[in-house]
């Protein structure tokens, strides 16, 4: 299937590693021009160089910490200046720290809100003038299956990502008449650096090993394993592509059956 992504301009945030990197790679392989964002200048620059060599696509590093109020607009402007416009926006950010409700003060909650909700709000707000000029405008927010099935010891992520899903659905309804699609992917446990960090925290709490915790969590899937980042990226790339032109307001689980509900 031709996804019709060749030549389209896409920005992926949180893209120096993990799910964001996998999505950026998938878009580049399909011929899109891709801006990669991360707060780590060196890491995102190296990621862009690596993908440019692998795919021969045009890759642009766009560093900046999108959890900071002023940075999302700056990132969007740098992207548009570098590539001449914007067709696809993938908003992704590292998750807030693990812990139980009473372990977090108000400042930590606010920092988590800036990271896991307001970064999406600010990026979308800054991108809208450019998306309105595109004939293939698409926004994908990356959230978590925890919005349907809360994950123990992740109260910040469970709570705040749910707001991002509601934001995405609302914008699909508000802006569909302008031809801008909004969807969200709710990933389950995927083998990324973030997951290793969470499993390390879990192992320390339980007095087990990281390997034991990864194996135990993987059993939540009928497949008995976690996802590979590229398996997630394959779905994301399709969802933002013109090939999915009649899909909007979708909250799609990519979790290997870990969510046990029917709705």
C-alpha positions in Angstrom: 0.0 0.0 0.0 1.2 3.5 -0.9 0.8 5.6 2.3 1.2 8.8 0.2 3.7 10.2 2.7 6.5 11.0 0.2 7.4 14.7 0.5 5.1 15.4 3.5 6.6 17.3 6.4 6.4 15.7 9.8 7.5 16.7 13.3 8.0 14.1 16.0 8.7 15.2 19.5 10.5 13.1 22.1 12.2 11.5 19.1 15.8 10.9 20.1 15.0 7.4 21.4 12.1 5.0 22.1 8.7 5.3 20.5 9.3 8.8 19.0 12.5 7.6 17.3 10.8 4.6 15.9 8.0 6.8 14.5 10.5 9.2 13.0 12.3 6.3 11.4 9.1 4.9 10.0 8.1 8.2 8.5 11.5 8.7 6.9 11.4 5.2 5.4 8.2 6.2 3.7 9.8 9.3 2.2 8.5 12.0 4.5 10.7 14.9 5.5 11.1 14.6 9.3 11.9 17.0 12.1 13.1 15.2 15.2 12.7 16.9 18.5 14.4 16.2 21.9 15.6 18.2 24.8 19.0 16.5 24.4 20.8 18.4 21.6 23.6 15.9 21.1 21.3 12.9 21.2 18.7 14.3 18.7 21.4 15.5 16.4 23.0 12.0 16.3 19.5 10.4 15.8 18.9 12.7 12.8 22.3 11.9 11.3 21.8 8.1 11.7 18.3 8.2 10.1 19.5 10.4 7.3 22.2 7.8 6.4 19.8 4.9 6.8 16.9 6.3 4.8 18.3 9.1 2.5 15.3 11.2 3.7 15.7 14.8 4.8 16.0 14.8 8.6 16.2 17.9 10.7 17.1 18.0 14.4 14.9 20.4 16.3 16.1 20.5 19.9 14.1 21.9 22.8 12.4 20.9 26.0 8.7 20.9 25.1 7.6 20.8 28.8 8.8 24.4 29.1 6.0 26.9 28.2 7.8 28.9 25.6 9.6 26.1 23.8 6.8 24.3 21.8 6.2 27.4 19.7 9.9 27.8 19.1 10.2 24.2 18.0 7.3 24.5 15.6 8.8 27.7 14.1 12.2 26.0 13.7 10.6 23.1 12.0 8.6 25.3 9.6 11.6 27.4 8.8 13.7 24.3 8.0 11.2 22.4 5.9 8.9 25.1 4.6 5.7 24.0 6.4 4.1 21.3 8.4 1.7 18.5 7.5 2.0 16.0 10.3 2.6 16.5 14.0 3.3 13.7 16.4 3.3 14.9 20.0 5.2 12.6 22.3 7.0 13.2 25.6 8.7 11.1 28.2 6.5 10.0 31.0 6.5 11.5 34.5 8.2 9.7 37.4 6.7 6.6 39.0 5.3 6.7 42.5 2.1 6.6 44.6 -0.3 9.5 45.2 1.0 10.7 48.6 4.7 10.7 47.4 4.2 13.8 45.1 3.9 17.4 46.1 2.1 20.0 44.0 5.2 21.2 42.2 5.8 17.6 40.9 2.2 17.4 39.7 2.6 20.7 37.9 5.8 19.5 36.2 4.0 16.3 35.1 1.1 18.4 33.7 3.5 20.5 31.7 5.1 17.4 30.4 2.2 15.1 29.7 -0.6 17.5 28.9 0.5 21.0 28.2 3.3 20.0 25.9 0.6 18.6 23.6 -1.6 21.7 24.0 1.2 24.1 23.2 2.5 22.2 20.3 -0.9 21.8 18.7 -1.7 25.5 19.3 1.5 26.6 17.6 1.1 24.1 14.7 -2.5 24.9 13.8 -1.7 27.9 11.5 0.6 25.7 9.4 -1.6 22.6 9.5 -4.5 24.7 8.1 -2.4 25.2 5.0 -1.8 21.5 4.5 -4.0 19.2 2.3 -2.9 16.2 4.5 -3.0 17.6 8.0 -2.8 15.1 10.8 -2.0 15.1 14.5 -1.2 12.1 16.6 -0.8 12.3 20.3 1.0 9.4 22.0 -0.5 8.6 25.4 -0.8 5.2 27.2 -3.1 2.3 27.6 -3.1 3.3 31.3 -5.9 5.8 30.5 -8.1 2.7 30.2 -6.4 0.5 32.7 -4.4 2.3 35.3 -0.9 1.0 35.9 0.1 0.5 39.6 2.6 3.1 40.9 2.0 5.5 37.9 -0.6 7.9 39.3 0.8 10.9 37.5 0.8 9.2 34.1 -2.6 7.5 34.7 -4.3 10.8 35.6 -2.7 13.3 33.2 -2.6 11.3 30.0 -6.3 10.8 30.3 -6.7 14.5 29.8 -4.6 14.4 26.7 -6.9 11.7 25.2 -9.9 13.9 25.9 -8.2 16.8 24.3 -7.4 14.8 21.2 -11.0 13.6 20.8 -12.4 17.1 21.4 -10.1 18.6 18.7 -11.1 15.9 16.2 -14.7 17.1 16.6 -13.8 20.8 16.6 -11.4 20.9 13.7 -12.6 18.0 11.5 -14.5 20.5 9.3 -11.2 22.1 8.5 -9.7 18.8 7.3 -7.3 18.3 10.2 -7.4 14.8 11.7 -6.6 14.1 15.4 -5.9 10.6 16.7 -4.2 9.1 19.7 -2.3 5.8 20.2 -2.4 4.2 23.6 0.7 2.0 23.7 1.1 -0.9 26.1 4.4 -2.1 27.4 7.0 -1.7 24.7 10.7 -2.4 24.9 12.1 1.1 25.2 14.5 2.8 27.6 11.6 4.3 29.5 10.2 0.8 30.2 13.6 -0.4 31.4 13.7 2.6 33.8 10.2 1.7 35.2 11.1 -2.0 35.5 14.3 -1.0 37.4 12.2 1.1 39.8 9.8 -1.8 40.3 12.6 -4.3 40.8 14.1 -2.1 43.5 10.8 -1.8 45.3 10.2 -5.6 45.2 13.7 -6.8 45.7 13.7 -8.7 42.4 15.6 -8.3 39.2 14.8 -6.2 36.1 14.6 -9.3 34.0 12.1 -10.9 36.4 9.9 -7.8 36.3 10.0 -7.5 32.5 9.1 -11.2 32.1 6.2 -10.8 34.6 4.8 -7.7 32.9 5.1 -9.4 29.4 2.8 -12.1 30.6 0.0 -9.6 30.7 -0.2 -9.9 26.9 -1.7 -13.0 25.2 1.5 -13.0 23.2 3.6 -13.4 26.3 6.0 -10.6 25.2 6.3 -6.8 25.1 6.0 -4.9 21.8 9.0 -3.9 19.7 9.2 -0.1 19.0 8.8 -0.7 15.3 5.6 -2.6 15.8 4.2 0.6 17.4 5.7 2.8 14.7 4.1 0.8 11.9 0.6 1.6 13.3 1.5 5.3 14.0 2.9 5.9 10.5 -0.3 4.5 8.9 -2.5 6.5 11.2 -0.9 9.8 10.4 -0.7 9.1 6.6 -3.2 10.1 3.9 -4.0 6.4 3.6 -6.0 6.8 6.8 -7.8 9.9 5.6 -11.2 8.9 7.1 -9.8 8.1 10.5 -10.2 10.8 13.2 -11.0 10.8 16.9 -9.6 7.3 17.2 -8.1 6.2 20.5 -6.2 3.2 19.3 -4.7 0.6 21.7 -1.4 -0.9 20.5 -0.9 -3.1 23.5 -0.8 -6.7 22.4 -4.1 -7.4 24.2 -2.9 -6.2 27.6 -6.0 -4.2 28.2 -8.7 -6.6 29.4 -11.8 -4.5 28.9 -14.2 -4.6 25.9 -14.8 -0.8 25.4 
